[in-house]
Amino acid sequence: MLTGEIRNKVDKIWTDIWAGGITNPLTVIEQLTYLMFIRSLDEKELENERFEALSGEAMPKIFPQNEDGQAMRWSKFKTKDSRMIYDIVGTKVFPFIKAMNGENASAFSRYMQDAMFLIPTAQVLQKIITGLDELYEHDIKDLDMQGDLYEYMLGKLATAGQNGQFRTPKHIRDMMVRLLAPTPNDKICDPACGTAGFLVSSAEFIREHYEAGMSSEQWEHFAGEMFTGFDTDRTMLRLSAMNLMLHSITQPHIDYVDSVSKQNSISSAYDIVLANPPFTGTVDAESINDNLKAVCNTKKTELLFVALFLRMLRKGGRCSCIVPDGVLFGTTNAHKALRKELVENHQLQAVISMPSGVFKPYAGVSTAVLVFTKTGAGGTDKVWFYDMKADGFSLDDKRSAIEANDIPDIIARFHNLEGEVDRKPTEQSFFVDKYAIEANDYDLSINRYKKVVYEKVIYDSPMEIMTRLDELSLDIASKMEELRGLIGE
């Protein structure tokens, strides 16, 4: 966890950049990302040099071994005059990392081709370098803290993209990962990855539960093949690659792919899909992959993505995804066809209804988490519904921490569904039989099945209320007389 002191230091760096004229939070994070990456290259080089000195074994070099190449290293330029630092970073280091390519290039360097160095002045750059260096030297002790630092910065992205994509809060991502409980052998994909939050949460879960017993093959799988993410925003791809690198995933498959288009033909490839796909976007009908149209003929991204998850999962693969409430009860043929596909041809396990403030300040949209397994042969007997009322934070724009939190209860109950069988529709969680869902046009809205218990309220008779009002009027009148007497004196 980041302490208040570390947060204050990050805020100070942020303010320095802001004062320099960069006010778009995405641009601020991007510029900080480049500098963190530049520093991480030098750290890696130093590590290789230490290993080489101890073992005598020659290690590959990141920076050229001439004077100009060594001058580009963070440890070499950070103490120089601010104008010299600005010149080195802007004219040498930045072009160098943009040109870093080849067989062993990281996902991050692949998306550096169209990156721009936008730090406005030498003074601002020096303040950022000094601030970052202090953070890394004194506060950022390990990969977890480095990841927390990046997560804190990403938390400052308080705007939704034009296609309705926005960052999923960490505690919601962690809940969804814990519902699926991935293992070190799984292949995990987020086809609308944004800043790769779901992949990071999955990596944290695996390290937390399996780190001590993982084999060298599993660690190799963890560093690369395990995690795949797609997005159509190159800025997001840079941020997600950096985010994963900061969590020790050095070779993730982060690619520029329009997931629901003909460009993506991946099928039956992943064990787990975790996603919060864009809600409000529509796509060009001509570009949509035909096998998605076969499930639900629509241009709505929130429906197409759920159909996509089914296609990309292998048989027995599981998905936990966020959908807007409209997916649960929409009356178009496409809405009904998608819900029928989930219920009849696969195993829909859970619908977790979330309060509308979960995504504030980005949006006030009401959403739900769907949990399902791809079977291709049905398997939905009954569906578990949960009415989440609180997620540990206030449901206004401030999202302040509060005590009320249903998430631990959701996770505990989901992993013990046998204990839910006898719960009634008047309670916060309950099962609904498949035949009831089918009879309701495959409506998956919790309000369709939840029963509200109304308590009978007994009111006093009108005459009793009138008598009390008369008594109050007399009391007020006597007090007024008393007050007049005091004023008269």
C-alpha positions as CSV (number, residue, x, y, z in Angstrom):
1,M,0.0,0.0,0.0
2,L,1.1,3.6,-0.7
3,T,1.4,5.8,2.4
4,G,0.0,9.3,2.5
5,E,3.6,10.6,2.2
6,I,4.2,8.7,-1.0
7,R,0.9,10.0,-2.4
8,N,1.9,13.5,-1.5
9,K,5.2,13.1,-3.4
10,V,3.4,11.8,-6.5
11,D,0.9,14.7,-6.3
12,K,3.8,17.1,-6.1
13,I,5.3,15.7,-9.3
14,W,1.9,15.8,-10.9
15,T,1.5,19.5,-9.9
16,D,4.9,20.4,-11.3
17,I,3.8,18.9,-14.7
18,W,0.4,20.6,-14.5
19,A,2.1,23.9,-13.7
20,G,4.3,23.4,-16.8
21,G,1.2,23.4,-19.0
22,I,0.3,19.8,-19.4
23,T,-3.3,19.5,-18.0
24,N,-4.6,16.3,-19.6
25,P,-4.2,13.5,-17.0
26,L,-3.7,10.9,-19.8
27,T,-0.8,13.0,-21.2
28,V,0.7,13.4,-17.7
29,I,0.6,9.7,-17.1
30,E,2.1,9.0,-20.5
31,Q,5.0,11.4,-20.0
32,L,5.7,9.9,-16.6
33,T,5.4,6.4,-18.1
34,Y,8.2,7.2,-20.6
35,L,10.5,8.5,-17.8
36,M,9.7,5.5,-15.6
37,F,10.6,3.2,-18.5
38,I,13.8,5.1,-19.2
39,R,14.8,4.6,-15.6
40,S,13.8,1.0,-15.6
41,L,16.1,0.4,-18.6
42,D,19.1,1.7,-16.6
43,E,18.1,-0.4,-13.6
44,K,18.0,-3.5,-15.8
45,E,21.4,-2.6,-17.2
46,L,22.9,-2.1,-13.7
47,E,21.4,-5.5,-12.7
48,N,23.0,-7.2,-15.7
49,E,26.3,-5.5,-15.0
50,R,26.3,-6.7,-11.3
51,F,25.5,-10.2,-12.5
52,E,28.2,-10.1,-15.1
53,A,30.8,-8.9,-12.5
54,L,29.8,-11.7,-10.1
55,S,29.5,-14.6,-12.6
56,G,32.0,-13.6,-15.3
57,E,29.2,-14.5,-17.8
58,A,28.7,-11.9,-20.6
59,M,25.2,-10.3,-20.5
60,P,23.4,-8.5,-23.3
61,K,23.7,-4.7,-23.3
62,I,20.7,-2.4,-23.6
63,F,22.7,0.8,-24.2
64,P,25.5,1.3,-26.8
65,Q,28.9,0.8,-25.2
66,N,30.3,4.1,-26.5
67,E,30.3,7.5,-24.7
68,D,27.1,8.7,-26.3
69,G,25.3,5.5,-25.4
70,Q,26.3,5.5,-21.8
71,A,25.4,9.2,-21.5
72,M,21.7,8.1,-22.1
73,R,21.5,6.2,-18.9
74,W,19.4,7.6,-16.1
75,S,22.1,7.2,-13.5
76,K,24.5,9.1,-15.7
77,F,22.4,12.1,-16.7
78,K,20.2,12.7,-13.7
79,T,22.7,14.9,-11.8
80,K,23.6,17.1,-14.8
81,D,22.5,20.6,-15.4
82,S,18.8,20.9,-16.3
83,R,19.4,22.1,-19.8
84,M,21.8,19.3,-20.5
85,I,19.3,16.8,-19.1
86,Y,16.5,18.2,-21.3
87,D,18.8,18.0,-24.4
88,I,19.9,14.4,-23.6
89,V,16.4,13.1,-22.9
90,G,14.7,15.0,-25.8
91,T,17.3,14.4,-28.6
92,K,19.0,11.2,-27.6
93,V,17.2,9.0,-25.0
94,F,13.7,9.5,-26.4
95,P,14.6,8.7,-30.0
96,F,16.6,5.7,-28.7
97,I,13.6,4.1,-26.8
98,K,11.3,4.8,-29.8
99,A,13.7,2.9,-32.0
100,M,14.1,0.0,-29.6
101,N,12.8,-3.0,-31.6
102,G,13.8,-6.4,-32.6
103,E,13.1,-10.0,-31.5
104,N,13.2,-9.3,-27.8
105,A,11.5,-5.9,-27.8
106,S,9.0,-5.4,-25.0
107,A,5.4,-4.8,-25.7
108,F,5.9,-1.3,-24.4
109,S,8.7,-0.4,-26.9
110,R,6.5,-1.8,-29.7
111,Y,4.0,1.0,-29.1
112,M,6.6,3.8,-28.8
113,Q,6.7,4.4,-32.5
114,D,4.2,7.3,-32.5
115,A,5.0,8.6,-28.9
116,M,5.9,12.2,-28.4
117,F,8.1,13.8,-25.8
118,L,6.0,16.7,-24.5
119,I,7.7,17.9,-21.3
120,P,7.6,21.7,-21.9
121,T,10.8,23.0,-20.2
122,A,14.1,21.9,-18.7
123,Q,13.1,23.0,-15.2
124,V,9.9,20.9,-15.3
125,L,11.8,17.8,-16.5
126,Q,14.5,18.2,-13.8
127,K,11.8,18.5,-11.1
128,I,10.1,15.3,-12.4
129,I,13.4,13.3,-12.6
130,T,14.3,14.5,-9.1
131,G,10.9,13.6,-7.7
132,L,10.8,10.1,-9.4
133,D,14.3,9.4,-8.3
134,E,13.5,10.2,-4.7
135,L,10.4,8.0,-4.8
136,Y,12.4,5.0,-6.2
137,E,15.4,5.6,-3.9
138,H,13.5,6.0,-0.6
139,D,9.9,4.8,-1.0
140,I,9.3,2.3,-3.8
141,K,10.8,-0.9,-2.3
142,D,9.5,-3.6,-4.6
143,L,7.5,-4.5,-7.6
144,D,4.2,-4.4,-5.6
145,M,4.8,-0.8,-4.6
146,Q,5.9,0.1,-8.1
147,G,2.6,-1.3,-9.3
148,D,0.7,0.5,-6.6
149,L,2.4,3.8,-7.6
150,Y,1.2,3.3,-11.2
151,E,-2.3,2.3,-10.1
152,Y,-2.5,5.5,-8.0
153,M,-1.5,7.5,-11.1
154,L,-4.1,5.7,-13.3
155,G,-6.7,6.5,-10.6
156,K,-6.4,10.1,-11.7
157,L,-7.9,9.3,-15.0
158,A,-11.4,10.7,-14.3
159,T,-12.8,10.8,-17.8
160,A,-14.5,8.2,-19.9
161,G,-13.3,7.6,-23.5
162,Q,-15.5,8.5,-26.4
163,N,-16.6,4.9,-26.9
164,G,-17.7,4.6,-23.3
165,Q,-14.6,2.9,-22.0
166,F,-13.4,3.8,-18.5
167,R,-11.1,2.5,-15.9
168,T,-12.6,-0.2,-13.6
169,P,-11.9,0.5,-9.9
170,K,-9.3,-1.9,-8.5
171,H,-11.6,-3.4,-5.8
172,I,-14.2,-4.4,-8.4
173,R,-11.5,-5.9,-10.6
174,D,-10.1,-7.8,-7.6
175,M,-13.5,-9.1,-6.8
176,M,-14.1,-10.4,-10.3
177,V,-10.7,-12.1,-10.3
178,R,-11.4,-13.7,-7.0
179,L,-14.7,-15.1,-8.3
180,L,-12.8,-16.9,-11.1
181,A,-9.7,-17.7,-9.0
182,P,-7.2,-18.2,-11.9
183,T,-4.3,-20.7,-11.6
184,P,-0.6,-20.5,-12.9
185,N,-1.5,-22.7,-15.8
186,D,-4.4,-20.6,-17.2
187,K,-4.2,-18.3,-20.2
188,I,-6.0,-15.1,-19.4
189,C,-7.4,-12.5,-21.9
190,D,-9.0,-9.1,-21.7
191,P,-10.1,-8.1,-25.3
192,A,-10.8,-4.5,-24.2
193,C,-7.8,-4.1,-21.9
194,G,-7.4,-0.3,-21.5
195,T,-4.7,0.0,-18.9
196,A,-4.5,-3.8,-18.3
197,G,-6.1,-3.6,-14.9
198,F,-7.8,-7.0,-15.1
199,L,-4.5,-8.6,-16.2
200,V,-2.6,-6.9,-13.3
201,S,-5.2,-8.0,-10.8
202,S,-5.0,-11.6,-12.1
203,A,-1.2,-11.5,-11.8
204,E,-1.4,-10.2,-8.2
205,F,-3.9,-13.0,-7.4
206,I,-1.6,-15.7,-8.8
207,R,1.5,-14.4,-7.0
208,E,-0.5,-14.1,-3.8
209,H,-1.8,-17.7,-3.9
210,Y,0.8,-19.7,-5.9
211,E,4.2,-17.8,-5.8
212,A,6.0,-20.2,-3.5
213,G,5.1,-23.4,-5.4
214,M,5.4,-22.2,-9.0
215,S,7.8,-24.2,-11.4
216,S,10.2,-22.5,-13.7
217,E,7.9,-23.3,-16.7
218,Q,5.0,-21.7,-14.9
219,W,7.1,-18.5,-14.2
220,E,8.0,-18.4,-17.9
221,H,4.4,-18.8,-18.8
222,F,3.6,-16.0,-16.2
223,A,6.1,-13.6,-17.8
224,G,4.6,-13.8,-21.3
225,E,2.1,-16.3,-22.6
226,M,-0.3,-16.2,-19.7
227,F,-1.6,-12.6,-20.3
228,T,-3.1,-11.2,-23.5
229,G,-4.8,-7.8,-24.0
230,F,-6.3,-6.0,-27.0
231,D,-7.2,-2.4,-27.5
232,T,-7.7,0.1,-30.3
233,D,-6.1,3.0,-28.5
234,R,-2.3,3.1,-28.8
235,T,-1.9,5.3,-25.8
236,M,-3.8,2.7,-23.7
237,L,-1.6,0.0,-25.2
238,R,1.5,1.9,-24.0
239,L,0.1,2.4,-20.6
240,S,-1.1,-1.2,-20.2
241,A,2.3,-2.7,-21.4
242,M,4.1,-0.4,-18.8
243,N,1.6,-1.4,-16.1
244,L,2.3,-5.1,-16.8
245,M,6.1,-4.6,-16.9
246,L,5.9,-3.0,-13.5
247,H,4.2,-6.2,-12.2
248,S,7.1,-8.4,-13.6
249,I,5.2,-9.5,-16.7
250,T,7.9,-8.6,-19.2
251,Q,6.5,-10.1,-22.5
252,P,2.7,-9.8,-22.4
253,H,0.8,-10.2,-25.6
254,I,-0.6,-6.6,-25.8
255,D,-1.8,-5.9,-29.3
256,Y,-3.6,-3.3,-31.4
257,V,-6.7,-5.3,-32.4
258,D,-10.3,-4.2,-33.0
259,S,-11.6,-7.2,-31.0
260,V,-15.1,-7.5,-32.6
261,S,-14.0,-7.0,-36.2
262,K,-13.0,-9.4,-38.9
263,Q,-9.4,-8.6,-37.9
264,N,-9.8,-10.8,-34.8
265,S,-10.4,-14.5,-35.6
266,I,-9.2,-16.0,-32.3
267,S,-11.4,-18.8,-31.2
268,S,-11.3,-21.3,-28.3
269,A,-7.9,-20.0,-27.1
270,Y,-8.3,-18.8,-23.4
271,D,-9.1,-20.4,-20.1
272,I,-10.3,-17.1,-18.5
273,V,-11.7,-13.8,-19.9
274,L,-12.0,-10.8,-17.6
275,A,-13.3,-7.6,-19.1
276,N,-15.2,-4.4,-18.8
277,P,-16.0,-3.7,-22.5
278,P,-17.0,-0.3,-23.9
279,F,-20.7,0.3,-23.4
280,T,-21.9,3.1,-25.6
281,G,-19.9,2.5,-28.8
282,T,-21.3,1.1,-32.1
283,V,-19.1,-0.3,-34.9
284,D,-19.3,-0.4,-38.6
285,A,-21.7,-3.2,-39.5
286,E,-19.4,-4.3,-42.4
287,S,-16.4,-4.8,-40.2
288,I,-18.1,-7.0,-37.5
289,N,-17.0,-10.6,-37.6
290,D,-19.8,-12.7,-39.1
291,N,-19.6,-15.4,-36.3
292,L,-20.5,-12.7,-33.7
293,K,-23.5,-11.6,-35.8
294,A,-24.6,-15.2,-35.8
295,V,-25.0,-15.0,-32.0
296,C,-26.7,-11.6,-31.9
297,N,-27.1,-9.5,-35.1
298,T,-26.4,-6.0,-33.7
299,K,-23.9,-3.1,-33.9
300,K,-24.0,-2.6,-30.1
301,T,-20.5,-3.2,-28.6
302,E,-21.8,-4.3,-25.2
303,L,-23.6,-7.3,-26.9
304,L,-20.9,-8.1,-29.4
305,F,-18.2,-8.3,-26.8
306,V,-20.2,-10.9,-24.7
307,A,-20.6,-13.0,-27.9
308,L,-16.9,-12.5,-28.5
309,F,-16.0,-13.7,-25.0
310,L,-17.9,-17.0,-25.7
311,R,-16.0,-17.4,-29.0
312,M,-12.5,-16.7,-27.5
313,L,-12.9,-19.1,-24.5
314,R,-12.0,-22.7,-24.8
315,K,-14.7,-25.3,-23.8
316,G,-14.8,-25.2,-20.0
317,G,-13.3,-21.6,-20.0
318,R,-14.8,-19.1,-17.7
319,C,-15.7,-15.4,-18.0
320,S,-16.4,-12.6,-15.5
321,C,-17.4,-9.4,-17.3
322,I,-19.2,-6.1,-16.6
323,V,-22.3,-5.2,-18.6
324,P,-24.7,-2.3,-18.5
325,D,-28.1,-3.1,-17.1
326,G,-29.6,-2.8,-20.5
327,V,-28.0,-6.1,-21.5
328,L,-30.0,-7.8,-18.8
329,F,-33.4,-6.7,-19.8
330,G,-33.2,-5.1,-23.3
331,T,-36.1,-6.1,-25.5
332,T,-34.5,-6.2,-28.9
333,N,-34.0,-9.5,-30.7
334,A,-30.3,-9.1,-30.3
335,H,-30.5,-8.6,-26.5
336,K,-32.8,-11.6,-26.2
337,A,-30.7,-13.8,-28.5
338,L,-27.6,-13.2,-26.5
339,R,-29.2,-13.9,-23.1
340,K,-30.8,-17.1,-24.6
341,E,-27.4,-18.2,-25.9
342,L,-25.9,-17.8,-22.4
343,V,-28.7,-19.6,-20.6
344,E,-29.5,-22.4,-23.1
345,N,-26.1,-23.2,-24.7
346,H,-23.7,-22.4,-21.9
347,Q,-23.7,-22.3,-18.1
348,L,-24.6,-18.9,-16.7
349,Q,-23.7,-19.0,-13.1
350,A,-24.2,-15.6,-11.6
351,V,-25.6,-12.1,-12.1
352,I,-24.2,-9.6,-9.6
353,S,-26.1,-6.3,-9.7
354,M,-24.0,-3.3,-8.8
355,P,-25.1,0.1,-7.5
356,S,-25.0,2.9,-10.1
357,G,-22.3,4.9,-8.3
358,V,-19.6,2.3,-8.7
359,F,-18.1,4.0,-11.8
360,K,-18.4,7.6,-10.5
361,P,-16.9,10.1,-11.3
362,Y,-16.7,8.6,-14.8
363,A,-20.4,7.7,-15.2
364,G,-23.5,7.0,-13.2
365,V,-24.5,4.0,-15.3
366,S,-26.0,0.9,-13.6
367,T,-24.1,-2.2,-14.2
368,A,-23.9,-5.9,-13.4
369,V,-21.2,-8.6,-13.3
370,L,-21.9,-11.8,-15.3
371,V,-20.1,-15.0,-14.5
372,F,-20.4,-17.8,-17.0
373,T,-18.7,-20.9,-18.3
374,K,-18.5,-21.8,-22.0
375,T,-19.9,-25.4,-22.5
376,G,-21.5,-25.4,-25.9
377,A,-23.9,-27.9,-24.5
378,G,-26.0,-25.9,-21.9
379,G,-25.7,-26.6,-18.2
380,T,-27.6,-23.7,-16.7
381,D,-29.9,-25.2,-14.1
382,K,-30.4,-22.1,-12.0
383,V,-28.7,-18.7,-11.8
384,W,-27.4,-17.1,-8.7
385,F,-28.4,-13.4,-8.2
386,Y,-26.8,-11.0,-5.8
387,D,-28.0,-7.4,-5.1
388,M,-24.8,-5.5,-4.2
389,K,-25.8,-2.4,-2.2
390,A,-22.3,-1.2,-1.1
391,D,-18.8,-1.7,-2.3
392,G,-16.8,0.0,0.5
393,F,-17.0,3.5,-0.9
394,S,-19.6,6.2,-1.0
395,L,-21.7,6.2,-4.2
396,D,-21.1,9.9,-5.0
397,D,-18.4,11.6,-7.0
398,K,-16.0,11.7,-4.1
399,R,-16.1,7.9,-3.6
400,S,-14.8,8.2,0.0
401,A,-14.1,4.9,1.9
402,I,-17.0,3.7,4.1
403,E,-17.6,0.7,6.3
404,A,-20.5,-0.9,4.4
405,N,-19.1,-3.4,1.8
406,D,-20.8,-6.4,0.3
407,I,-17.7,-7.6,-1.7
408,P,-16.3,-10.1,0.9
409,D,-19.8,-11.5,1.3
410,I,-20.2,-11.9,-2.5
411,I,-16.9,-13.8,-2.8
412,A,-17.6,-16.0,0.2
413,R,-21.1,-16.9,-1.0
414,F,-20.1,-17.5,-4.6
415,H,-17.6,-20.1,-3.5
416,N,-20.2,-21.8,-1.4
417,L,-23.3,-21.8,-3.6
418,E,-24.6,-25.0,-1.9
419,G,-25.4,-22.8,1.1
420,E,-27.5,-20.5,-1.1
421,V,-30.1,-23.1,-2.1
422,D,-32.7,-22.3,0.5
423,R,-32.4,-18.5,0.4
424,K,-35.6,-16.7,-0.6
425,P,-36.0,-13.9,-3.2
426,T,-36.6,-11.5,-0.4
427,E,-33.0,-11.8,0.7
428,Q,-29.9,-10.1,-0.8
429,S,-28.8,-13.2,-2.7
430,F,-30.9,-16.1,-4.1
431,F,-31.2,-18.7,-6.9
432,V,-33.6,-18.4,-9.8
433,D,-34.5,-21.6,-11.7
434,K,-33.9,-21.7,-15.4
435,Y,-37.5,-22.3,-16.3
436,A,-38.5,-19.0,-14.6
437,I,-35.8,-17.1,-16.6
438,E,-37.0,-18.7,-19.8
439,A,-40.6,-17.8,-19.0
440,N,-39.6,-14.2,-18.6
441,D,-38.0,-13.9,-22.1
442,Y,-34.6,-14.6,-20.5
443,D,-34.7,-11.4,-18.5
444,L,-31.7,-11.3,-16.2
445,S,-32.6,-8.2,-14.2
446,I,-32.6,-8.9,-10.5
447,N,-35.7,-6.7,-10.0
448,R,-37.7,-9.2,-12.1
449,Y,-37.2,-11.9,-9.5
450,K,-36.5,-10.1,-6.2
451,K,-39.5,-9.8,-3.8
452,V,-39.8,-6.8,-1.6
453,V,-41.4,-7.3,1.8
454,Y,-43.7,-4.4,2.7
455,E,-44.2,-3.7,6.3
456,K,-47.6,-2.6,7.4
457,V,-47.5,0.8,8.9
458,I,-50.3,1.8,11.3
459,Y,-51.0,5.5,11.5
460,D,-53.0,7.4,14.2
461,S,-56.5,8.3,13.3
462,P,-57.1,11.8,11.7
463,M,-58.9,13.0,14.9
464,E,-55.9,12.1,17.1
465,I,-53.5,13.9,14.7
466,M,-55.8,17.0,14.7
467,T,-55.9,17.0,18.5
468,R,-52.1,17.0,18.7
469,L,-51.9,19.8,16.2
470,D,-54.4,21.9,18.3
471,E,-52.2,21.3,21.4
472,L,-49.1,22.3,19.5
473,S,-50.9,25.5,18.3
474,L,-51.9,26.4,21.8
475,D,-48.4,25.8,23.1
476,I,-46.9,28.0,20.3
477,A,-49.4,30.8,21.1
478,S,-48.5,30.8,24.8
479,K,-44.8,30.9,24.1
480,M,-45.4,33.8,21.7
481,E,-47.3,35.7,24.5
482,E,-44.4,35.0,26.9
483,L,-41.9,36.3,24.3
484,R,-44.0,39.6,23.8
485,G,-43.9,40.1,27.5
486,L,-40.2,39.8,27.6
487,I,-39.8,42.3,24.7
488,G,-42.2,44.7,26.4
489,E,-40.0,44.8,29.5
